[in-house]
Amino acid sequence: MNQVLLYSSSLIAIVALFFGLYACGRVAKVLSATKDLDWTAIANMTGDLASTKKTIQTLNNRINGMHSPKIAEQELMMQLLQNQGAKQNGKIVGG
């Protein structure tokens, strides 16, 4: 029983060592990838991302029909025509 505990604990220690080395390798990769990155580049990327997001939202709204100026203009024209028709008859509309 003692040998099983000894071998299992050493196996777990070796696996933990490999996980630690793997984590160090990933951190080193991230540090080398962001070595030349400064605050100006980050600000430029943030601005570009915001403008791209706004463009995509506008496009989606147009596709969905939420931002359709033609429909609003048509509704206004219909309201104007109805109001002019009510005034020309000389009758009081409503209550």
C-alpha positions as CSV (number, residue, x, y, z in Angstrom):
1,M,0.0,0.0,0.0
2,N,2.9,2.4,0.8
3,Q,4.4,1.8,-2.7
4,V,1.0,2.7,-4.4
5,L,0.9,6.0,-2.5
6,L,4.6,6.7,-3.3
7,Y,4.2,6.1,-7.0
8,S,0.8,7.9,-7.3
9,S,2.2,11.0,-5.5
10,S,5.3,11.1,-7.7
11,L,3.1,10.7,-10.8
12,I,0.9,13.6,-9.7
13,A,4.0,15.7,-9.0
14,I,5.4,15.0,-12.5
15,V,2.0,15.8,-14.1
16,A,1.9,19.1,-12.1
17,L,5.4,19.9,-13.3
18,F,4.3,19.5,-16.9
19,F,1.2,21.6,-16.4
20,G,3.4,24.3,-14.9
21,L,5.8,24.2,-17.8
22,Y,2.9,24.4,-20.2
23,A,1.4,27.4,-18.4
24,C,4.8,29.2,-18.5
25,G,5.1,28.5,-22.2
26,R,1.7,30.1,-22.8
27,V,2.5,33.1,-20.8
28,A,5.8,33.5,-22.7
29,K,3.9,33.3,-26.0
30,V,1.5,36.0,-24.9
31,L,4.3,38.3,-23.7
32,S,6.2,37.9,-27.0
33,A,3.1,38.6,-29.0
34,T,2.3,41.8,-27.1
35,K,5.9,43.0,-26.8
36,D,5.6,45.7,-29.5
37,L,2.1,46.7,-28.5
38,D,1.8,50.3,-27.0
39,W,-1.2,52.3,-25.7
40,T,-1.5,54.2,-29.1
41,A,-2.0,50.9,-30.9
42,I,-4.5,49.8,-28.4
43,A,-6.5,53.1,-28.7
44,N,-6.5,52.7,-32.5
45,M,-7.7,49.2,-32.3
46,T,-10.5,50.2,-29.9
47,G,-11.6,53.0,-32.2
48,D,-11.6,50.7,-35.2
49,L,-13.6,48.1,-33.3
50,A,-16.2,50.6,-32.2
51,S,-16.7,52.0,-35.7
52,T,-17.0,48.4,-37.1
53,K,-19.5,47.5,-34.4
54,K,-21.6,50.6,-35.2
55,T,-21.5,49.8,-38.9
56,I,-22.7,46.2,-38.3
57,Q,-25.5,47.4,-36.0
58,T,-26.7,49.9,-38.6
59,L,-26.6,47.2,-41.3
60,N,-28.5,44.8,-39.1
61,N,-31.1,47.5,-38.4
62,R,-31.6,48.2,-42.1
63,I,-31.9,44.5,-42.8
64,N,-34.5,44.0,-40.1
65,G,-36.4,47.1,-41.3
66,M,-36.1,49.0,-38.0
67,H,-34.4,51.9,-39.6
68,S,-36.3,52.5,-42.8
69,P,-36.8,56.2,-43.6
70,K,-39.1,55.4,-46.5
71,I,-41.8,53.9,-44.2
72,A,-41.7,56.9,-41.9
73,E,-42.0,59.3,-44.8
74,Q,-45.0,57.3,-46.2
75,E,-46.7,57.3,-42.9
76,L,-46.3,61.1,-42.6
77,M,-47.6,61.6,-46.1
78,M,-50.7,59.5,-45.3
79,Q,-51.4,61.5,-42.1
80,L,-51.1,64.8,-44.0
81,L,-53.5,63.5,-46.7
82,Q,-56.0,62.4,-44.0
83,N,-55.8,65.7,-42.2
84,Q,-56.3,67.7,-45.4
85,G,-59.3,65.5,-46.3
86,A,-60.9,66.2,-42.9
87,K,-60.4,70.0,-43.2
88,Q,-61.8,70.1,-46.8
89,N,-65.1,68.4,-45.9
90,G,-65.9,70.9,-43.2
91,K,-67.1,68.2,-40.9
92,I,-65.9,67.7,-37.4
93,V,-64.3,64.3,-36.9
94,G,-64.6,62.7,-33.6
95,G,-66.6,63.0,-30.5
